[in-house]
Amino acid sequence: MRPRLVFALPLFIVVVAVGCGGDSTGAPDDARPAATGSPAPAPAAEPQPGDPAAKGATLAPPNEAFKEFHDQLRQYLELRSRVEKGLPQLTETKDPRKIAERAAMLAKGLQEARKESRQGTIFTPTVTAEFRRILRDDAAARTKTDKANIMAEVPQKPAVVNGLYPTDSAQGPAALASFPPNLLLVLPELPDAVEYRFLGQALVLRDASANIIVDYLPAAAPARSGGGG
């Protein structure tokens, strides 16, 4: 009996070895990389400090003063549109007399529709503070001569809401004094119907067709009108 056990033992060892065969590393099947399929996707890169995605939430907010200015100005333009629709239709013409008559009718309609308007309707406190900052910085960068030249041809009359902007002089009709181009680059953009002008010591919003003063900012000019220092 004993010799049979001796011969059977090696056979048992071989069977056990075959049954436990496989990866010599001993790693379980689920830990081995799959033989087929796409490689695992790389982890998404995190935004770096300089990327727009990383600083999108901290971008400078829009200028609230400019937004308020445009909101107030939009109300005027809506009113202006309603008044203009109530006027007789003007066919295309180059006749100065007809154009002037139409402008006068528009001015009268606007003055009537805005008879309760006062200074500050558009130049609210928030808007005023921002405009004064811009005008102060611009004036600080100019020489005394430059500031005097800007105001040399500006009429010396005081600004009045709904009043007409002076377009004549003792010598007759006069061209409007030009507005500094550099200031136009930093002030809020205006629609074609309205423009910036200086009048006396004020910055005014002038209706370009009706020639009325929509609103004004007092004591905003870089120098005295008429070219004074």
SVG drawing of the C-alpha trace seen along z (x, -y; Angstrom):
<svg xmlns="http://www.w3.org/2000/svg" viewBox="-50 -142 57 144">
<polyline fill="none" stroke="black" stroke-width="0.4" points="0.0,0.0 2.7,-2.5 4.4,-2.4 1.1,-3.5 0.9,-6.5 4.4,-7.5 3.5,-7.4 0.2,-9.2 1.6,-12.2 3.5,-13.6 0.4,-13.3 -1.7,-15.2 0.9,-18.0 0.8,-18.3 -3.0,-18.5 -3.0,-21.2 -0.4,-23.2 -2.4,-23.1 -5.7,-24.0 -4.1,-27.1 -2.2,-28.2 -2.7,-31.6 -1.0,-35.0 2.3,-34.5 2.0,-37.9 -0.9,-36.7 -3.0,-39.7 -6.8,-39.1 -8.5,-39.1 -10.4,-42.4 -7.1,-44.2 -5.5,-43.3 -6.0,-45.8 -8.5,-44.8 -7.1,-43.5 -9.5,-45.4 -11.4,-48.7 -10.5,-52.5 -8.0,-53.8 -9.5,-55.6 -10.1,-59.3 -7.6,-61.7 -8.9,-63.8 -10.3,-67.2 -7.7,-70.0 -8.6,-72.5 -8.8,-76.2 -5.6,-78.0 -5.5,-81.4 -5.1,-83.2 -7.8,-81.4 -11.1,-83.3 -13.0,-80.3 -11.2,-80.7 -11.9,-84.4 -15.3,-84.6 -17.0,-85.2 -14.7,-88.1 -14.7,-90.1 -15.3,-93.8 -19.0,-94.5 -20.6,-96.8 -20.5,-100.5 -23.8,-101.0 -23.7,-104.8 -23.5,-104.4 -26.4,-101.8 -28.5,-104.2 -27.7,-107.0 -28.8,-105.0 -32.0,-103.8 -33.0,-107.4 -32.1,-108.6 -34.1,-105.7 -37.2,-107.1 -36.6,-110.4 -36.2,-108.7 -39.4,-106.8 -41.3,-110.0 -39.6,-111.7 -40.7,-109.0 -44.3,-109.4 -44.2,-113.1 -42.7,-112.8 -45.4,-110.3 -48.0,-113.0 -46.4,-115.5 -47.4,-115.9 -45.4,-113.6 -42.4,-115.2 -41.4,-114.0 -37.8,-113.9 -36.6,-117.4 -33.6,-119.6 -35.6,-122.8 -34.1,-124.5 -37.3,-126.3 -39.3,-123.1 -36.7,-121.4 -36.6,-124.3 -40.4,-124.3 -40.4,-120.6 -37.7,-121.1 -39.7,-123.9 -42.8,-121.7 -40.8,-118.9 -39.3,-121.3 -42.7,-122.6 -44.2,-119.1 -41.3,-118.0 -41.5,-121.1 -45.2,-120.5 -44.7,-116.8 -41.8,-117.5 -43.1,-120.6 -42.7,-119.0 -39.1,-118.0 -36.3,-119.4 -32.5,-119.3 -31.4,-115.9 -33.9,-113.8 -31.1,-112.1 -28.1,-113.4 -29.2,-111.5 -26.8,-111.6 -25.2,-108.3 -24.7,-109.5 -23.5,-112.9 -20.8,-111.5 -19.4,-109.4 -19.6,-112.2 -17.8,-114.6 -15.0,-112.0 -14.5,-111.7 -14.6,-115.4 -12.2,-116.1 -9.7,-113.6 -9.9,-115.0 -9.5,-118.6 -6.5,-117.6 -4.7,-116.3 -5.2,-119.5 -3.2,-122.7 -4.8,-126.0 -4.6,-127.1 -6.2,-123.9 -9.1,-124.3 -9.6,-127.9 -9.7,-127.0 -12.4,-124.4 -14.6,-127.0 -13.7,-129.9 -16.8,-129.7 -19.2,-128.3 -22.2,-130.6 -22.2,-132.2 -26.0,-131.8 -27.1,-129.6 -28.6,-126.2 -32.3,-125.6 -34.1,-122.2 -36.4,-122.3 -34.9,-125.7 -33.4,-126.1 -29.7,-125.9 -28.3,-129.2 -27.6,-128.9 -27.1,-132.6 -25.0,-135.5 -25.1,-139.3 -23.6,-138.8 -26.3,-136.3 -26.5,-132.5 -23.3,-130.8 -21.9,-127.3 -22.1,-125.3 -18.8,-125.0 -17.3,-121.6 -17.1,-119.1 -13.7,-117.7 -13.2,-114.3 -11.2,-112.8 -14.1,-113.3 -16.4,-111.5 -14.2,-108.5 -14.7,-108.2 -18.3,-109.5 -21.3,-107.2 -22.1,-106.8 -25.2,-108.7 -27.8,-108.0 -27.9,-110.2 -30.8,-112.2 -28.8,-113.5 -25.4,-115.1 -23.1,-116.5 -22.4,-120.3 -21.0,-122.8 -23.2,-125.9 -22.0,-128.5 -20.4,-126.3 -22.7,-123.3 -22.4,-120.1 -25.7,-119.7 -27.5,-117.0 -28.9,-118.7 -31.6,-117.2 -29.8,-117.5 -33.0,-118.1 -35.3,-119.9 -32.4,-121.9 -33.8,-121.7 -31.7,-121.0 -32.8,-117.6 -30.8,-117.9 -27.6,-119.4 -24.8,-119.0 -24.0,-122.4 -20.4,-123.6 -18.9,-120.9 -17.0,-122.9 -13.1,-122.9 -13.0,-126.7 -15.3,-129.7 -17.3,-130.0 -16.0,-132.5 -12.4,-131.4 -12.0,-132.6 -9.5,-130.7"/>
</svg>
